[in-house]
């Protein structure tokens, strides 16, 4: 006989499969939901169901959206000649928060990982190349992460784009975070900052 009722145990197991949620966190969340009024649980269940019912992928940039094409791709104020390539939808949201990017996006939904069977086809690389040629994109900003898989993906994309398109290929610059004392920066970050240096006259 278990001390945990089966419905609660099943919820804990389901929550524990979410990224970044361990067994303790899943148990804490499940108990919190159990303590709340039943109407809150029903509303949460309804919202979870609507994720798949109401949200789809934009056929142009592959962002999650309620419409196809998405709001960014439909926005005529956004520059269609500037495309930012990101790994995941969360990266798009992070860039949008800055307000610094006025172009459009292409979401890969992952990075190259031969061990996991993730190749260019799974990342829609061919669709990116076709889009850049079809829309006469003049610049592709590769904004994958600075992890080993992210860098490998960026290198592969740059090679393919340079070979098959006329677009200018750029990469996110990496450097010293605002407010950081330079002596505390790690070697990789400091090295990237030096490589990404720019002329003060270019401001």
N, C-alpha and C positions, 0 to 999 in steps of 0.2 A: 504494500500500500504506500502510495506516495503522498507527501505532505502538500504537494502542489496540485490543484484541480487541473484536469486535462485541458479545458479551454484556455486556462491561464498558461499552462506549459506550452501549448501550441503557439500562443501569441509570443511568448518569450523566444521560442525557437525562430519564429518568423522575423521578429525584430532583430535578433542576433545575426541574421544573414545580411543586414544592411551594412554598407561600408562604414568602418569606424565605430561600430557598435559591438562591444563585447558582451559576454554573458551577464556581467553585473549591470551594465548600462541597460541592456534589454530588459532585465528583471525590474529595474527601477522604473523604466518607462511603462512597462506593462502594469505594474502596481499603481502607478499614477493614473493611468487610464481607467483602471478598475475603481479607483476612489472617486473619480469625477462622475457627474450626472450622466445617465445613460444617453441623453440627447446629444452630449458632446461626442460620445463614441459613434453614434449613428451619423452625425455630421462628418466626422473624420472618415468613416467608411464610405460615405457618399462622395467626398472629395477625392478619395483614392480611386474610386471607380471612374470618376470623371476624367482622371488623368489620361486614360486610354480611350475614353469615349469622345472627348472633346479636343484633345491635342494630337496633332499629326506632325510629320516632318515637312518642312518647306522643300519643294522639289527643286528649288534653285540653290539654296545655301545649306540645306539640311539642318536648319535650326528647328527647335520645338516651337510650334505655333498653333493658334486656333484657326488660322486661315492659310491658304496656299495660293500665291506666294505670301510670305510673312510680311509684317509691317515694314521691316527694314528694306526688304527687296522691292516693296511697292513704293517706298518713299522716294519721290523724284528729286528731293533735295540731297539725297545720298549720292556720292560719286560712283557710278558703275564702272569707271575705269580703274578704280583702286579696290583691290580685294585682299582682305586679311584672312589668312589660313590659320585656324586654331584647332586644337585637339578635341575639345569638348564644349558643349553648350555653356558650361560654367565659365569657360575662358572668355566667351563672347560677352557674357554679363559683366565680367570684371573689366574688360576693355571699354564697354559702353559706359560704365560708371565714371571713367575718367573724362568723358566728353571730348577727348582729343582726336578720336578717329571718326572721319566723316564719310568713309567708303562703305563697302559691303563686305560680306563674310562668306567663307566656305569652311564648314565644319567637317573634320575628318572622322570624328567619333572613335578616336583611338590613335595609337602610334604603331609603327612597324614593330612586329614581334614574331619573328620566324618560329621561335620555340612554341608560341601559342597559336601558330597557324594564321597569324594576321599579316597579310601581305598588302600590296598596293590596291588589289581589287576590293578588299574589305574596307579600305580607307577612301574609296571613291577618287583615287588619284586620276584615273582616266577621265572621269567626269569633270575634274578640275581643269585638266588640260584642254578638254573640248570647250569648256566655258570660257577660258582665257582667250582661246582662238576665236570663238564665235562672237564674243562680245567686245573683241579688240581691247582687252584689258591692257593698260599701259604699265601698271605696277602691281606686283604681288608681294605683300608683306607676310613673311613666314613668321608666325607667332607661336611656335611650339615651345614647350618648356625646355629648360637647360639641363634636363636629365639626360642620361645616356641614350635611352630610346627616343627622347624628344629631339636630341641633336642628330641622331641617325636618320630620323624621319625628315628633319629639315634639310640635311645634306642630300638625301634622295630626291626630295621635292625640287630642290634647287637645280640638281642635275637634269631632271626631267623637263623642268620648265625652260632651262637654258637651251636644251637640245631641241625642244619641240615648239617653242613660242618665241616671240620677239619682245615679251614683256620684261620690264626691269624687275629684278629680284632683289628684295631687301629682307633684312633679318632684324628682329628686335635687338636693340642695344642693351647690354647688361653693364651695370656699374655699381657705384657706391650708393647705398640707400640714403635718402635725405636724413640728416641728423646723426649719421654714423661717423664716429672718429675714425680716420683712415687707418690708424695703427691696429684697429680691431677687425679690419676686413680680412677675410681669408684670401689665400693666394689666388684662387680661381676668380673670385669676384674682382679683386684688384687688377688681375691680368686682363679680364674682360673690359674693365673700365679704361685701361690704357689703350687697348685695341679700338675701343669705341670713341676715343677722344675726338673732339671737333674744334675747329677754329673759332675763337671767340668772335671773329668778324662775321660769322655765319648766323648769328642770332637775329 
